[in-house]
């Protein structure tokens, strides 16, 4: 997905189409309810996140809103990691 984002970003930027990507980590949604119900699992995940918490969906929505705003008009081909620091790369 990262390479696809960068390739499309380069290809579509001349058409003023900005292609970017948000890469979330764990998010506290209904989709995770079953796995977080396992004893100790949620705590284990939280311990591996530098911010020590699993975010609600709203924490992922903020960067997406930024990317679709005019404030991001010069950002293209980027991957924004929204994971509380659990994957620090590049």
N, CA, C and O atoms as a CHARMM CRD file, in Angstrom:
* protein
*
  360
    1    1 UNK  N      0.82200  -1.17300   0.00000 PROA 1      0.00000
    2    1 UNK  CA     0.00000   0.00000   0.00000 PROA 1      0.00000
    3    1 UNK  C      0.88000   1.25600   0.00000 PROA 1      0.00000
    4    1 UNK  O      0.55600   2.25700  -0.64000 PROA 1      0.00000
    5    2 UNK  N      1.99100   1.18200   0.72500 PROA 2      0.00000
    6    2 UNK  CA     2.88400   2.33900   0.78000 PROA 2      0.00000
    7    2 UNK  C      3.45900   2.64800  -0.60600 PROA 2      0.00000
    8    2 UNK  O      3.43800   3.79600  -1.05100 PROA 2      0.00000
    9    3 UNK  N      3.96900   1.62200  -1.27900 PROA 3      0.00000
   10    3 UNK  CA     4.51300   1.83600  -2.62300 PROA 3      0.00000
   11    3 UNK  C      3.43300   2.28700  -3.60000 PROA 3      0.00000
   12    3 UNK  O      3.68100   3.13000  -4.46200 PROA 3      0.00000
   13    4 UNK  N      2.24000   1.72600  -3.46300 PROA 4      0.00000
   14    4 UNK  CA     1.11600   2.11300  -4.32500 PROA 4      0.00000
   15    4 UNK  C      0.77000   3.58800  -4.11600 PROA 4      0.00000
   16    4 UNK  O      0.51500   4.31300  -5.07800 PROA 4      0.00000
   17    5 UNK  N      0.76300   4.02500  -2.86700 PROA 5      0.00000
   18    5 UNK  CA     0.48700   5.42600  -2.54300 PROA 5      0.00000
   19    5 UNK  C      1.52400   6.33800  -3.18000 PROA 5      0.00000
   20    5 UNK  O      1.17900   7.36100  -3.77200 PROA 5      0.00000
   21    6 UNK  N      2.78500   5.97100  -3.06100 PROA 6      0.00000
   22    6 UNK  CA     3.84900   6.79900  -3.61100 PROA 6      0.00000
   23    6 UNK  C      3.81700   6.81300  -5.13300 PROA 6      0.00000
   24    6 UNK  O      4.03000   7.85800  -5.74700 PROA 6      0.00000
   25    7 UNK  N      3.55300   5.66900  -5.74400 PROA 7      0.00000
   26    7 UNK  CA     3.48200   5.59600  -7.20800 PROA 7      0.00000
   27    7 UNK  C      2.31700   6.42100  -7.74700 PROA 7      0.00000
   28    7 UNK  O      2.48100   7.21200  -8.67700 PROA 7      0.00000
   29    8 UNK  N      1.14300   6.22900  -7.15600 PROA 8      0.00000
   30    8 UNK  CA    -0.01500   7.00800  -7.59700 PROA 8      0.00000
   31    8 UNK  C      0.17500   8.49000  -7.31700 PROA 8      0.00000
   32    8 UNK  O     -0.23400   9.33700  -8.11000 PROA 8      0.00000
   33    9 UNK  N      0.80000   8.79900  -6.17800 PROA 9      0.00000
   34    9 UNK  CA     1.07000  10.19400  -5.85800 PROA 9      0.00000
   35    9 UNK  C      1.89300  10.86100  -6.93500 PROA 9      0.00000
   36    9 UNK  O      1.56600  11.96000  -7.38400 PROA 9      0.00000
   37   10 UNK  N      2.96700  10.20000  -7.35500 PROA 10     0.00000
   38   10 UNK  CA     3.83600  10.75400  -8.39500 PROA 10     0.00000
   39   10 UNK  C      3.11100  10.85900  -9.73300 PROA 10     0.00000
   40   10 UNK  O      3.28200  11.83400 -10.46500 PROA 10     0.00000
   41   11 UNK  N      2.30900   9.85700 -10.04400 PROA 11     0.00000
   42   11 UNK  CA     1.61200   9.83400 -11.33200 PROA 11     0.00000
   43   11 UNK  C      0.47900  10.85000 -11.41700 PROA 11     0.00000
   44   11 UNK  O      0.25300  11.44500 -12.47100 PROA 11     0.00000
   45   12 UNK  N     -0.23400  11.04900 -10.30900 PROA 12     0.00000
   46   12 UNK  CA    -1.43300  11.89200 -10.35600 PROA 12     0.00000
   47   12 UNK  C     -1.21900  13.32800  -9.89300 PROA 12     0.00000
   48   12 UNK  O     -2.08800  14.17600 -10.10000 PROA 12     0.00000
   49   13 UNK  N     -0.08800  13.61400  -9.27800 PROA 13     0.00000
   50   13 UNK  CA     0.17900  14.98300  -8.81700 PROA 13     0.00000
   51   13 UNK  C      0.09100  16.01700  -9.94300 PROA 13     0.00000
   52   13 UNK  O     -0.44300  17.10200  -9.71600 PROA 13     0.00000
   53   14 UNK  N      0.59900  15.72100 -11.15600 PROA 14     0.00000
   54   14 UNK  CA     0.46800  16.71700 -12.22700 PROA 14     0.00000
   55   14 UNK  C     -0.99100  17.05300 -12.57800 PROA 14     0.00000
   56   14 UNK  O     -1.27100  18.08700 -13.18500 PROA 14     0.00000
   57   15 UNK  N     -1.89800  16.17500 -12.19300 PROA 15     0.00000
   58   15 UNK  CA    -3.33100  16.42100 -12.42500 PROA 15     0.00000
   59   15 UNK  C     -3.97700  17.07500 -11.21200 PROA 15     0.00000
   60   15 UNK  O     -5.19900  17.21000 -11.14500 PROA 15     0.00000
   61   16 UNK  N     -3.13600  17.48600 -10.24200 PROA 16     0.00000
   62   16 UNK  CA    -3.60000  18.10200  -8.99200 PROA 16     0.00000
   63   16 UNK  C     -4.44900  17.14300  -8.15400 PROA 16     0.00000
   64   16 UNK  O     -5.35700  17.56300  -7.43700 PROA 16     0.00000
   65   17 UNK  N     -4.13700  15.85600  -8.25600 PROA 17     0.00000
   66   17 UNK  CA    -4.76800  14.83700  -7.42500 PROA 17     0.00000
   67   17 UNK  C     -3.72300  14.38000  -6.42000 PROA 17     0.00000
   68   17 UNK  O     -2.71900  13.77000  -6.78800 PROA 17     0.00000
   69   18 UNK  N     -3.96300  14.67900  -5.15500 PROA 18     0.00000
   70   18 UNK  CA    -3.00500  14.35300  -4.11800 PROA 18     0.00000
   71   18 UNK  C     -3.35200  12.98800  -3.50900 PROA 18     0.00000
   72   18 UNK  O     -4.42500  12.80900  -2.93300 PROA 18     0.00000
   73   19 UNK  N     -2.44800  12.05400  -3.64300 PROA 19     0.00000
   74   19 UNK  CA    -2.65200  10.71100  -3.10500 PROA 19     0.00000
   75   19 UNK  C     -1.76100  10.54600  -1.87900 PROA 19     0.00000
   76   19 UNK  O     -0.53900  10.66600  -1.96200 PROA 19     0.00000
   77   20 UNK  N     -2.38600  10.27400  -0.75700 PROA 20     0.00000
   78   20 UNK  CA    -1.69000  10.04500   0.50000 PROA 20     0.00000
   79   20 UNK  C     -2.36700   8.88200   1.20100 PROA 20     0.00000
   80   20 UNK  O     -3.38800   8.37600   0.73400 PROA 20     0.00000
   81   21 UNK  N     -1.80700   8.46400   2.30700 PROA 21     0.00000
   82   21 UNK  CA    -2.34000   7.30700   3.00300 PROA 21     0.00000
   83   21 UNK  C     -2.19000   7.49100   4.51100 PROA 21     0.00000
   84   21 UNK  O     -1.20200   8.05700   4.98100 PROA 21     0.00000
   85   22 UNK  N     -3.15900   7.01800   5.25100 PROA 22     0.00000
   86   22 UNK  CA    -3.08900   6.99200   6.70800 PROA 22     0.00000
   87   22 UNK  C     -2.94900   5.53700   7.11900 PROA 22     0.00000
   88   22 UNK  O     -3.73900   4.68400   6.71200 PROA 22     0.00000
   89   23 UNK  N     -1.93500   5.26200   7.93100 PROA 23     0.00000
   90   23 UNK  CA    -1.66400   3.90300   8.38500 PROA 23     0.00000
   91   23 UNK  C     -1.90900   3.83600   9.89700 PROA 23     0.00000
   92   23 UNK  O     -1.02400   4.15900  10.68900 PROA 23     0.00000
   93   24 UNK  N     -3.10200   3.42100  10.28400 PROA 24     0.00000
   94   24 UNK  CA    -3.39100   3.35100  11.72200 PROA 24     0.00000
   95   24 UNK  C     -2.83100   2.07600  12.34200 PROA 24     0.00000
   96   24 UNK  O     -2.59500   1.07600  11.66400 PROA 24     0.00000
   97   25 UNK  N     -2.63300   2.14900  13.63000 PROA 25     0.00000
   98   25 UNK  CA    -2.31600   0.94400  14.39200 PROA 25     0.00000
   99   25 UNK  C     -3.62600   0.38200  14.91800 PROA 25     0.00000
  100   25 UNK  O     -4.65500   0.45200  14.24600 PROA 25     0.00000
  101   26 UNK  N     -3.58400  -0.17300  16.11500 PROA 26     0.00000
  102   26 UNK  CA    -4.80500  -0.66000  16.74400 PROA 26     0.00000
  103   26 UNK  C     -5.75500   0.51300  16.97200 PROA 26     0.00000
  104   26 UNK  O     -5.32600   1.60900  17.33100 PROA 26     0.00000
  105   27 UNK  N     -7.04600   0.27300  16.75900 PROA 27     0.00000
  106   27 UNK  CA    -8.07500   1.28500  17.00000 PROA 27     0.00000
  107   27 UNK  C     -9.18700   0.62200  17.79700 PROA 27     0.00000
  108   27 UNK  O     -9.58400  -0.50600  17.50400 PROA 27     0.00000
  109   28 UNK  N     -9.68100   1.31800  18.79400 PROA 28     0.00000
  110   28 UNK  CA   -10.72500   0.77300  19.67400 PROA 28     0.00000
  111   28 UNK  C    -12.08300   0.86100  18.98000 PROA 28     0.00000
  112   28 UNK  O    -12.82300   1.83000  19.14800 PROA 28     0.00000
  113   29 UNK  N    -12.39300  -0.17000  18.20100 PROA 29     0.00000
  114   29 UNK  CA   -13.66200  -0.23700  17.47800 PROA 29     0.00000
  115   29 UNK  C    -14.35100  -1.56500  17.78100 PROA 29     0.00000
  116   29 UNK  O    -13.77700  -2.44400  18.42300 PROA 29     0.00000
  117   30 UNK  N    -15.56600  -1.69300  17.31900 PROA 30     0.00000
  118   30 UNK  CA   -16.31200  -2.93600  17.50100 PROA 30     0.00000
  119   30 UNK  C    -15.59300  -4.11400  16.84900 PROA 30     0.00000
  120   30 UNK  O    -15.74700  -5.25600  17.28000 PROA 30     0.00000
  121   31 UNK  N    -14.82200  -3.83900  15.82800 PROA 31     0.00000
  122   31 UNK  CA   -14.11000  -4.90600  15.13500 PROA 31     0.00000
  123   31 UNK  C    -13.08700  -5.58100  16.05000 PROA 31     0.00000
  124   31 UNK  O    -12.72800  -6.73800  15.83200 PROA 31     0.00000
  125   32 UNK  N    -12.61800  -4.86500  17.07100 PROA 32     0.00000
  126   32 UNK  CA   -11.60900  -5.40000  17.99200 PROA 32     0.00000
  127   32 UNK  C    -12.20300  -5.90900  19.30000 PROA 32     0.00000
  128   32 UNK  O    -11.46800  -6.41900  20.14600 PROA 32     0.00000
  129   33 UNK  N    -13.49200  -5.78700  19.48500 PROA 33     0.00000
  130   33 UNK  CA   -14.12000  -6.14900  20.75800 PROA 33     0.00000
  131   33 UNK  C    -13.78100  -7.57400  21.17600 PROA 33     0.00000
  132   33 UNK  O    -13.42500  -7.81600  22.33000 PROA 33     0.00000
  133   34 UNK  N    -13.88800  -8.50300  20.26100 PROA 34     0.00000
  134   34 UNK  CA   -13.66000  -9.91000  20.60200 PROA 34     0.00000
  135   34 UNK  C    -12.22300 -10.16800  21.02500 PROA 34     0.00000
  136   34 UNK  O    -11.98000 -10.85300  22.01800 PROA 34     0.00000
  137   35 UNK  N    -11.27300  -9.62500  20.27900 PROA 35     0.00000
  138   35 UNK  CA    -9.86700  -9.87100  20.61300 PROA 35     0.00000
  139   35 UNK  C     -9.47600  -9.14100  21.90000 PROA 35     0.00000
  140   35 UNK  O     -8.67100  -9.65900  22.67500 PROA 35     0.00000
  141   36 UNK  N    -10.02700  -7.95600  22.14100 PROA 36     0.00000
  142   36 UNK  CA    -9.72000  -7.23100  23.37200 PROA 36     0.00000
  143   36 UNK  C    -10.38400  -7.87100  24.59100 PROA 36     0.00000
  144   36 UNK  O    -10.01100  -7.57100  25.72500 PROA 36     0.00000
  145   37 UNK  N    -11.35300  -8.74200  24.37200 PROA 37     0.00000
  146   37 UNK  CA   -12.01500  -9.43500  25.47800 PROA 37     0.00000
  147   37 UNK  C    -11.15100 -10.56900  26.03500 PROA 37     0.00000
  148   37 UNK  O    -11.41200 -11.07200  27.12800 PROA 37     0.00000
  149   38 UNK  N    -10.12700 -10.96800  25.28600 PROA 38     0.00000
  150   38 UNK  CA    -9.22500 -12.01700  25.77000 PROA 38     0.00000
  151   38 UNK  C     -8.42700 -11.47000  26.95300 PROA 38     0.00000
  152   38 UNK  O     -7.86700 -10.37700  26.86800 PROA 38     0.00000
  153   39 UNK  N     -8.37100 -12.21000  28.03900 PROA 39     0.00000
  154   39 UNK  CA    -7.67800 -11.72900  29.23700 PROA 39     0.00000
  155   39 UNK  C     -6.23700 -11.28100  28.97000 PROA 39     0.00000
  156   39 UNK  O     -5.42100 -12.04500  28.45400 PROA 39     0.00000
  157   40 UNK  N     -5.94800 -10.04700  29.32700 PROA 40     0.00000
  158   40 UNK  CA    -4.60400  -9.50400  29.22700 PROA 40     0.00000
  159   40 UNK  C     -4.16400  -9.02800  27.85700 PROA 40     0.00000
  160   40 UNK  O     -3.11200  -8.40100  27.72600 PROA 40     0.00000
  161   41 UNK  N     -4.96300  -9.32000  26.82700 PROA 41     0.00000
  162   41 UNK  CA    -4.52500  -8.97500  25.47300 PROA 41     0.00000
  163   41 UNK  C     -4.44400  -7.46500  25.26700 PROA 41     0.00000
  164   41 UNK  O     -3.44300  -6.95800  24.76100 PROA 41     0.00000
  165   42 UNK  N     -5.48700  -6.75400  25.65600 PROA 42     0.00000
  166   42 UNK  CA    -5.50200  -5.30000  25.48200 PROA 42     0.00000
  167   42 UNK  C     -4.32400  -4.65800  26.22800 PROA 42     0.00000
  168   42 UNK  O     -3.65500  -3.77200  25.69600 PROA 42     0.00000
  169   43 UNK  N     -4.08100  -5.10800  27.44800 PROA 43     0.00000
  170   43 UNK  CA    -2.98800  -4.56400  28.24600 PROA 43     0.00000
  171   43 UNK  C     -1.63400  -4.82800  27.58500 PROA 43     0.00000
  172   43 UNK  O     -0.73800  -3.98500  27.63100 PROA 43     0.00000
  173   44 UNK  N     -1.49600  -5.99400  26.97600 PROA 44     0.00000
  174   44 UNK  CA    -0.25400  -6.33000  26.27800 PROA 44     0.00000
  175   44 UNK  C     -0.04300  -5.38900  25.09600 PROA 44     0.00000
  176   44 UNK  O      1.06500  -4.89800  24.88200 PROA 44     0.00000
  177   45 UNK  N     -1.08600  -5.14100  24.34000 PROA 45     0.00000
  178   45 UNK  CA    -0.99600  -4.23200  23.19000 PROA 45     0.00000
  179   45 UNK  C     -0.65800  -2.82100  23.66100 PROA 45     0.00000
  180   45 UNK  O      0.23100  -2.17300  23.10800 PROA 45     0.00000
  181   46 UNK  N     -1.36900  -2.34800  24.68400 PROA 46     0.00000
  182   46 UNK  CA    -1.13100  -0.99400  25.19700 PROA 46     0.00000
  183   46 UNK  C      0.30400  -0.83000  25.70600 PROA 46     0.00000
  184   46 UNK  O      0.89700   0.23700  25.54900 PROA 46     0.00000
  185   47 UNK  N      0.85800  -1.86800  26.30500 PROA 47     0.00000
  186   47 UNK  CA     2.22400  -1.80600  26.82500 PROA 47     0.00000
  187   47 UNK  C      3.24800  -1.59900  25.70600 PROA 47     0.00000
  188   47 UNK  O      4.31800  -1.03900  25.94100 PROA 47     0.00000
  189   48 UNK  N      2.92300  -2.04800  24.49500 PROA 48     0.00000
  190   48 UNK  CA     3.82400  -1.90200  23.35900 PROA 48     0.00000
  191   48 UNK  C      3.67200  -0.60900  22.59300 PROA 48     0.00000
  192   48 UNK  O      4.39400  -0.37400  21.62300 PROA 48     0.00000
  193   49 UNK  N      2.74700   0.23400  23.00900 PROA 49     0.00000
  194   49 UNK  CA     2.51600   1.51500  22.35000 PROA 49     0.00000
  195   49 UNK  C      3.11500   2.60800  23.23300 PROA 49     0.00000
  196   49 UNK  O      2.73500   2.71700  24.39900 PROA 49     0.00000
  197   50 UNK  N      4.03400   3.41600  22.71800 PROA 50     0.00000
  198   50 UNK  CA     4.63200   4.45800  23.55100 PROA 50     0.00000
  199   50 UNK  C      3.62100   5.37700  24.25000 PROA 50     0.00000
  200   50 UNK  O      3.88500   5.82100  25.36800 PROA 50     0.00000
  201   51 UNK  N      2.49200   5.67000  23.63600 PROA 51     0.00000
  202   51 UNK  CA     1.47800   6.49000  24.30300 PROA 51     0.00000
  203   51 UNK  C      0.65800   5.69700  25.31900 PROA 51     0.00000
  204   51 UNK  O     -0.12200   6.27200  26.07900 PROA 51     0.00000
  205   52 UNK  N      0.83900   4.36700  25.33000 PROA 52     0.00000
  206   52 UNK  CA     0.20200   3.46700  26.31100 PROA 52     0.00000
  207   52 UNK  C     -1.32800   3.48000  26.25500 PROA 52     0.00000
  208   52 UNK  O     -1.99200   3.30900  27.27700 PROA 52     0.00000
  209   53 UNK  N     -1.87700   3.68100  25.06300 PROA 53     0.00000
  210   53 UNK  CA    -3.33100   3.62700  24.91900 PROA 53     0.00000
  211   53 UNK  C     -3.69700   3.24100  23.49300 PROA 53     0.00000
  212   53 UNK  O     -2.93700   3.46400  22.55100 PROA 53     0.00000
  213   54 UNK  N     -4.86500   2.66400  23.36800 PROA 54     0.00000
  214   54 UNK  CA    -5.42300   2.33400  22.06200 PROA 54     0.00000
  215   54 UNK  C     -6.42900   3.43700  21.74800 PROA 54     0.00000
  216   54 UNK  O     -7.34700   3.67500  22.53300 PROA 54     0.00000
  217   55 UNK  N     -6.27100   4.10800  20.61700 PROA 55     0.00000
  218   55 UNK  CA    -7.09900   5.28300  20.34800 PROA 55     0.00000
  219   55 UNK  C     -8.51300   4.96000  19.89300 PROA 55     0.00000
  220   55 UNK  O     -8.77700   3.88400  19.35500 PROA 55     0.00000
  221   56 UNK  N     -9.42000   5.90800  20.11700 PROA 56     0.00000
  222   56 UNK  CA   -10.75600   5.80200  19.52700 PROA 56     0.00000
  223   56 UNK  C    -10.66700   6.19800  18.05200 PROA 56     0.00000
  224   56 UNK  O     -9.66600   6.78300  17.64000 PROA 56     0.00000
  225   57 UNK  N    -11.68000   5.89800  17.25900 PROA 57     0.00000
  226   57 UNK  CA   -11.66300   6.24700  15.83500 PROA 57     0.00000
  227   57 UNK  C    -11.42700   7.73800  15.57500 PROA 57     0.00000
  228   57 UNK  O    -10.85400   8.10200  14.54800 PROA 57     0.00000
  229   58 UNK  N    -11.85800   8.58900  16.48200 PROA 58     0.00000
  230   58 UNK  CA   -11.69300  10.02900  16.28800 PROA 58     0.00000
  231   58 UNK  C    -10.21400  10.42700  16.18000 PROA 58     0.00000
  232   58 UNK  O     -9.87700  11.40000  15.50500 PROA 58     0.00000
  233   59 UNK  N     -9.34700   9.67800  16.84200 PROA 59     0.00000
  234   59 UNK  CA    -7.91900   9.98700  16.76600 PROA 59     0.00000
  235   59 UNK  C     -7.34400   9.67000  15.39000 PROA 59     0.00000
  236   59 UNK  O     -6.31600  10.22900  15.00600 PROA 59     0.00000
  237   60 UNK  N     -7.97900   8.80300  14.66400 PROA 60     0.00000
  238   60 UNK  CA    -7.55700   8.47500  13.30300 PROA 60     0.00000
  239   60 UNK  C     -8.19000   9.45800  12.31600 PROA 60     0.00000
  240   60 UNK  O     -7.59200   9.80100  11.29600 PROA 60     0.00000
  241   61 UNK  N     -9.38600   9.89600  12.62900 PROA 61     0.00000
  242   61 UNK  CA   -10.11400  10.81300  11.73700 PROA 61     0.00000
  243   61 UNK  C     -9.42300  12.16400  11.60100 PROA 61     0.00000
  244   61 UNK  O     -9.46100  12.76800  10.53000 PROA 61     0.00000
  245   62 UNK  N     -8.78900  12.65000  12.67500 PROA 62     0.00000
  246   62 UNK  CA    -8.14100  13.96600  12.62300 PROA 62     0.00000
  247   62 UNK  C     -7.11000  14.09800  11.50800 PROA 62     0.00000
  248   62 UNK  O     -7.19500  15.03400  10.71300 PROA 62     0.00000
  249   63 UNK  N     -6.13700  13.18800  11.42500 PROA 63     0.00000
  250   63 UNK  CA    -5.17100  13.27600  10.32900 PROA 63     0.00000
  251   63 UNK  C     -5.80900  13.13800   8.94400 PROA 63     0.00000
  252   63 UNK  O     -5.33600  13.73600   7.97800 PROA 63     0.00000
  253   64 UNK  N     -6.87500  12.35600   8.85100 PROA 64     0.00000
  254   64 UNK  CA    -7.56600  12.22300   7.56800 PROA 64     0.00000
  255   64 UNK  C     -8.20800  13.56100   7.19300 PROA 64     0.00000
  256   64 UNK  O     -8.11300  13.99900   6.04700 PROA 64     0.00000
  257   65 UNK  N     -8.85300  14.20100   8.15300 PROA 65     0.00000
  258   65 UNK  CA    -9.44500  15.52000   7.89200 PROA 65     0.00000
  259   65 UNK  C     -8.38300  16.52100   7.47400 PROA 65     0.00000
  260   65 UNK  O     -8.61900  17.34700   6.59200 PROA 65     0.00000
  261   66 UNK  N     -7.21100  16.45500   8.10400 PROA 66     0.00000
  262   66 UNK  CA    -6.10700  17.32800   7.70200 PROA 66     0.00000
  263   66 UNK  C     -5.73500  17.08100   6.24000 PROA 66     0.00000
  264   66 UNK  O     -5.59500  18.02900   5.46800 PROA 66     0.00000
  265   67 UNK  N     -5.57300  15.81100   5.85700 PROA 67     0.00000
  266   67 UNK  CA    -5.14600  15.49100   4.49900 PROA 67     0.00000
  267   67 UNK  C     -6.14400  15.94700   3.43700 PROA 67     0.00000
  268   67 UNK  O     -5.74600  16.28300   2.32100 PROA 67     0.00000
  269   68 UNK  N     -7.41400  15.96400   3.76500 PROA 68     0.00000
  270   68 UNK  CA    -8.40000  16.39400   2.77200 PROA 68     0.00000
  271   68 UNK  C     -8.65700  17.89700   2.82300 PROA 68     0.00000
  272   68 UNK  O     -9.47600  18.41600   2.06400 PROA 68     0.00000
  273   69 UNK  N     -7.95900  18.59400   3.71300 PROA 69     0.00000
  274   69 UNK  CA    -8.13200  20.04300   3.81900 PROA 69     0.00000
  275   69 UNK  C     -7.12600  20.76400   2.92100 PROA 69     0.00000
  276   69 UNK  O     -6.18200  20.15600   2.41700 PROA 69     0.00000
  277   70 UNK  N     -7.33900  22.05000   2.73000 PROA 70     0.00000
  278   70 UNK  CA    -6.40900  22.86500   1.95400 PROA 70     0.00000
  279   70 UNK  C     -5.05100  23.00400   2.63900 PROA 70     0.00000
  280   70 UNK  O     -4.06500  23.35000   1.98900 PROA 70     0.00000
  281   71 UNK  N     -4.99200  22.73800   3.94100 PROA 71     0.00000
  282   71 UNK  CA    -3.70700  22.83200   4.64900 PROA 71     0.00000
  283   71 UNK  C     -2.71800  21.78100   4.15800 PROA 71     0.00000
  284   71 UNK  O     -1.51300  21.93000   4.36200 PROA 71     0.00000
  285   72 UNK  N     -3.20100  20.73200   3.52100 PROA 72     0.00000
  286   72 UNK  CA    -2.33100  19.65400   3.03400 PROA 72     0.00000
  287   72 UNK  C     -2.16000  19.71100   1.51800 PROA 72     0.00000
  288   72 UNK  O     -1.83300  18.70100   0.89500 PROA 72     0.00000
  289   73 UNK  N     -2.37600  20.85900   0.93200 PROA 73     0.00000
  290   73 UNK  CA    -2.38100  20.95500  -0.53400 PROA 73     0.00000
  291   73 UNK  C     -1.01600  20.70800  -1.17100 PROA 73     0.00000
  292   73 UNK  O     -0.92900  20.54600  -2.38800 PROA 73     0.00000
  293   74 UNK  N      0.04900  20.67700  -0.37000 PROA 74     0.00000
  294   74 UNK  CA     1.37600  20.44000  -0.92200 PROA 74     0.00000
  295   74 UNK  C      1.97300  19.12700  -0.39500 PROA 74     0.00000
  296   74 UNK  O      3.18900  18.93800  -0.39900 PROA 74     0.00000
  297   75 UNK  N      1.10400  18.24100   0.05000 PROA 75     0.00000
  298   75 UNK  CA     1.53700  16.93300   0.54000 PROA 75     0.00000
  299   75 UNK  C      1.05600  15.87700  -0.44900 PROA 75     0.00000
  300   75 UNK  O     -0.13300  15.79300  -0.75500 PROA 75     0.00000
  301   76 UNK  N      1.97100  15.09100  -0.93200 PROA 76     0.00000
  302   76 UNK  CA     1.61400  14.05700  -1.90600 PROA 76     0.00000
  303   76 UNK  C      2.54900  12.85600  -1.74100 PROA 76     0.00000
  304   76 UNK  O      3.75200  13.00800  -1.52900 PROA 76     0.00000
  305   77 UNK  N      1.96600  11.66800  -1.84400 PROA 77     0.00000
  306   77 UNK  CA     2.74800  10.43700  -1.76800 PROA 77     0.00000
  307   77 UNK  C      3.23900  10.09900  -0.37600 PROA 77     0.00000
  308   77 UNK  O      4.20600   9.35300  -0.22200 PROA 77     0.00000
  309   78 UNK  N      2.58800  10.63700   0.63300 PROA 78     0.00000
  310   78 UNK  CA     3.03700  10.42600   2.00300 PROA 78     0.00000
  311   78 UNK  C      2.17700   9.40400   2.74400 PROA 78     0.00000
  312   78 UNK  O      0.99600   9.22000   2.44900 PROA 78     0.00000
  313   79 UNK  N      2.79900   8.75600   3.70000 PROA 79     0.00000
  314   79 UNK  CA     2.10500   7.83200   4.58800 PROA 79     0.00000
  315   79 UNK  C      2.18000   8.43100   5.98600 PROA 79     0.00000
  316   79 UNK  O      3.26900   8.65900   6.51400 PROA 79     0.00000
  317   80 UNK  N      1.02500   8.68200   6.57700 PROA 80     0.00000
  318   80 UNK  CA     0.98700   9.21200   7.93500 PROA 80     0.00000
  319   80 UNK  C      0.65600   8.05800   8.87200 PROA 80     0.00000
  320   80 UNK  O     -0.44100   7.50100   8.83000 PROA 80     0.00000
  321   81 UNK  N      1.62200   7.71100   9.71800 PROA 81     0.00000
  322   81 UNK  CA     1.42700   6.65400  10.70400 PROA 81     0.00000
  323   81 UNK  C      0.70200   7.23300  11.90200 PROA 81     0.00000
  324   81 UNK  O      1.19200   8.16300  12.54300 PROA 81     0.00000
  325   82 UNK  N     -0.45800   6.68800  12.20400 PROA 82     0.00000
  326   82 UNK  CA    -1.25000   7.14100  13.35600 PROA 82     0.00000
  327   82 UNK  C     -1.38300   5.94000  14.27200 PROA 82     0.00000
  328   82 UNK  O     -2.39100   5.23300  14.25900 PROA 82     0.00000
  329   83 UNK  N     -0.33600   5.72300  15.07400 PROA 83     0.00000
  330   83 UNK  CA    -0.26900   4.49400  15.85700 PROA 83     0.00000
  331   83 UNK  C      0.29500   4.70400  17.26100 PROA 83     0.00000
  332   83 UNK  O      0.71800   3.75000  17.91400 PROA 83     0.00000
  333   84 UNK  N      0.30000   5.94100  17.71600 PROA 84     0.00000
  334   84 UNK  CA     0.79400   6.21500  19.06100 PROA 84     0.00000
  335   84 UNK  C      2.28400   5.98500  19.25000 PROA 84     0.00000
  336   84 UNK  O      2.77800   5.91300  20.37600 PROA 84     0.00000
  337   85 UNK  N      3.00000   5.86800  18.12200 PROA 85     0.00000
  338   85 UNK  CA     4.43400   5.64400  18.18800 PROA 85     0.00000
  339   85 UNK  C      4.84400   4.18900  18.15700 PROA 85     0.00000
  340   85 UNK  O      6.02700   3.88100  18.30500 PROA 85     0.00000
  341   86 UNK  N      3.89200   3.28100  17.96600 PROA 86     0.00000
  342   86 UNK  CA     4.24600   1.85200  18.00500 PROA 86     0.00000
  343   86 UNK  C      5.05800   1.42600  16.79200 PROA 86     0.00000
  344   86 UNK  O      5.75800   0.41600  16.85300 PROA 86     0.00000
  345   87 UNK  N      4.98500   2.15600  15.70700 PROA 87     0.00000
  346   87 UNK  CA     5.80200   1.85600  14.52500 PROA 87     0.00000
  347   87 UNK  C      6.46900   3.16300  14.11100 PROA 87     0.00000
  348   87 UNK  O      5.89400   3.97000  13.38200 PROA 87     0.00000
  349   88 UNK  N      7.66800   3.34600  14.58400 PROA 88     0.00000
  350   88 UNK  CA     8.41000   4.57200  14.22300 PROA 88     0.00000
  351   88 UNK  C      9.36800   4.25100  13.09800 PROA 88     0.00000
  352   88 UNK  O     10.38000   3.57300  13.28200 PROA 88     0.00000
  353   89 UNK  N      9.01900   4.76300  11.91800 PROA 89     0.00000
  354   89 UNK  CA     9.88100   4.50300  10.76300 PROA 89     0.00000
  355   89 UNK  C     10.09800   5.78400   9.98000 PROA 89     0.00000
  356   89 UNK  O      9.24600   6.67300   9.96600 PROA 89     0.00000
  357   90 UNK  N     11.22300   5.86600   9.34400 PROA 90     0.00000
  358   90 UNK  CA    11.62000   6.89800   8.44100 PROA 90     0.00000
  359   90 UNK  C     11.43200   8.27000   8.83100 PROA 90     0.00000
  360   90 UNK  O     11.76500   9.17900   8.07100 PROA 90     0.00000
